[in-house]
């Protein structure tokens, strides 16, 4: 089964929710992604602006 693709802007929004203090479990349930995906995105995109990710 092919997974859902997220744009850089969507990934940035998810990571911003985490930075604002939303619990990680709530974030991955809300967006239907795995906890591992969030950790992978954090390693790759944390600290970047949406324009930097492009």
Secondary structure, 3 states (H helix, E strand, C coil): CCCCCCCHHHHHHHHHHHHCCCCHHHHHHHCCCCHHHHHHHHHHHCCCCHHHHC
